[in-house]
């Protein structure tokens, strides 16, 4: 090999390897020796991460509460469609009982009396079953007319009661949880 290091000696492979090493402009900093401003950067990153974590926890808690409320509502009001259909049957049973005049009931033969009692029993059983499932019948007769729960079909002129009092109930109302179904009534004026 030739003399390339300037001191008259030949280059050895070890000398060539030393010359090939890259020159580092900045010395290596040990992890124990933090850079300037890194403490503030880490504190800022920690605060941002903590904020994100707290927001995520709050969102998860809100989601849990909202889901629990939706499940409770589904349990309470899931019967609504079925109840509406069954309530028509209850109304028809009541209409059947109302169609028989009181005089005919009193003077009825044993077969008709048994039929009337059977219809009354069926209606009571149906209403009890609905009540067990959160559907309650309410009769607003004599109460103040409430357009949220009743639908006025006609007005009844009666000076003996205050205006806006429910005088007659054409169809009884039902409550499912805290929601009432509007039913037909006659209000006094």
C-alpha positions in Angstrom: 0.0 0.0 0.0 1.1 3.5 -0.4 1.9 6.1 2.1 -1.3 8.1 2.4 -1.3 9.2 6.0 1.6 11.5 5.7 3.9 10.0 8.3 5.7 7.6 6.0 4.0 4.5 7.1 1.8 2.3 5.0 -2.0 2.3 5.5 -3.2 -0.8 7.4 -6.8 -2.1 7.2 -7.4 -0.8 10.7 -6.4 2.7 9.6 -8.7 2.6 6.6 -11.7 1.6 8.9 -11.0 4.6 11.2 -11.0 6.9 8.2 -14.4 5.5 7.0 -16.2 6.3 10.3 -18.7 9.1 9.9 -18.0 12.3 11.7 -20.7 13.2 14.3 -21.4 16.9 14.6 -23.3 16.6 17.9 -22.2 14.3 20.7 -24.5 11.6 21.8 -26.7 12.6 24.7 -27.5 10.0 27.3 -31.2 9.4 28.2 -30.3 10.5 31.8 -29.3 13.9 30.4 -32.5 15.5 29.0 -32.4 18.1 26.3 -33.3 21.6 27.1 -37.1 22.1 27.1 -37.9 18.4 27.0 -39.3 18.5 30.6 -41.9 21.1 29.4 -42.6 19.1 26.3 -43.2 15.9 28.3 -45.4 17.8 30.8 -47.4 19.2 27.9 -47.7 15.7 26.3 -48.7 14.2 29.7 -51.4 16.9 30.2 -52.8 16.3 26.6 -52.9 12.5 27.1 -54.5 12.9 30.5 -57.1 15.2 29.0 -57.9 12.8 26.2 -58.1 9.9 28.7 -60.6 11.9 31.0 -62.7 12.9 28.0 -62.8 9.3 26.8 -63.8 8.1 30.3 -66.5 10.7 30.5 -67.8 9.8 27.0 -67.9 6.1 28.0 -69.8 6.9 31.2 -72.3 9.0 29.2 -72.7 6.1 26.7 -73.3 3.6 29.5 -76.0 5.9 31.0 -77.6 6.5 27.6 -77.6 2.8 26.8 -79.1 1.9 30.2 -81.8 4.6 29.7 -82.6 3.2 26.2 -82.8 -0.3 27.5 -85.2 0.8 30.3 -87.3 2.7 27.7 -87.4 -0.3 25.4 -88.6 -2.5 28.3 -91.2 0.0 29.4 -92.5 1.0 26.0 -91.7 -2.0 23.9 -95.2 -3.4 24.6 -96.8 -0.3 23.1 -97.7 -1.7 19.6 -99.0 -4.9 21.1 -101.0 -3.1 23.8 -102.6 -0.8 21.2 -104.0 -3.9 19.4 -105.1 -5.6 22.6 -106.8 -2.4 23.9 -109.1 -2.5 20.9 -110.3 -5.9 22.1 -110.8 -4.5 25.7 -112.8 -1.6 24.2 -114.9 -4.1 22.2 -115.6 -6.2 25.3 -116.7 -3.0 27.2 -118.9 -2.0 24.2 -120.5 -5.5 24.3 -121.3 -5.1 28.0 -122.7 -1.6 27.5 -124.9 -2.8 24.6 -127.0 -4.8 27.0 -129.5 -2.6 28.7 -129.6 -2.7 32.5 -133.2 -3.9 32.5 -132.3 -6.8 30.1 -129.4 -7.8 32.4 -131.8 -7.9 35.4 -134.5 -9.9 33.7 -132.1 -12.1 31.6 -132.4 -15.8 31.5 -129.6 -17.9 33.0 -127.9 -18.4 29.7 -127.7 -14.7 28.9 -126.5 -13.9 32.5 -123.7 -16.5 32.1 -122.7 -14.9 28.8 -122.6 -11.4 30.4 -120.6 -12.7 33.4 -118.2 -14.5 31.0 -117.6 -11.3 29.0 -117.1 -9.3 32.3 -114.7 -11.9 33.5 -112.8 -11.9 30.2 -112.5 -8.1 30.3 -111.3 -8.0 33.9 -108.7 -10.7 33.2 -107.5 -8.9 30.1 -107.2 -5.6 32.0 -105.3 -7.3 34.9 -102.9 -8.9 32.4 -102.3 -5.5 30.8 -101.8 -3.9 34.2 -99.2 -6.5 35.1 -97.3 -5.5 32.0 -97.4 -1.8 32.7 -100.6 -0.8 30.8 -103.2 0.8 33.1 -106.7 1.9 32.3 -107.8 5.4 33.4 -111.2 6.9 33.4 -111.1 10.7 33.3 -114.9 11.2 34.0 -115.4 14.2 36.3 -111.8 15.5 35.8 -110.6 18.6 34.0 -110.2 18.0 30.3 -106.5 17.5 29.4 -105.8 17.7 25.6 -102.6 15.7 26.2 -104.6 12.6 27.2 -108.1 13.1 25.8 -109.7 14.0 22.6 -112.9 16.0 22.8 -115.5 14.5 20.5 -118.3 16.9 21.5 -119.4 19.4 24.1 -122.1 18.7 26.6 -124.0 21.8 27.8 -124.3 21.4 31.6 -124.3 24.5 33.8 -123.9 22.3 36.9 -120.3 21.5 36.2 -117.4 23.9 35.4 -116.5 24.3 31.7 -113.8 21.9 30.5 -114.9 19.1 32.8 -115.0 15.6 31.2 -118.7 14.6 31.3 -118.8 11.4 29.3 -116.1 8.9 28.3 -116.7 7.4 24.9 -113.5 5.3 25.0 -111.4 4.9 28.2 -107.8 5.9 28.2 -104.7 3.8 28.9 -101.3 4.7 30.4 -98.2 2.8 29.3 -95.5 3.9 31.8 -95.9 7.6 32.0 -97.3 8.0 28.5 -101.1 8.1 28.1 -103.1 7.3 25.0 -105.6 10.0 24.0 -109.1 8.7 24.2 -112.5 10.1 23.1 -114.5 12.1 25.7 -117.4 14.6 25.9 -116.5 17.8 27.7 -118.8 20.1 29.5 -119.2 23.7 28.5 
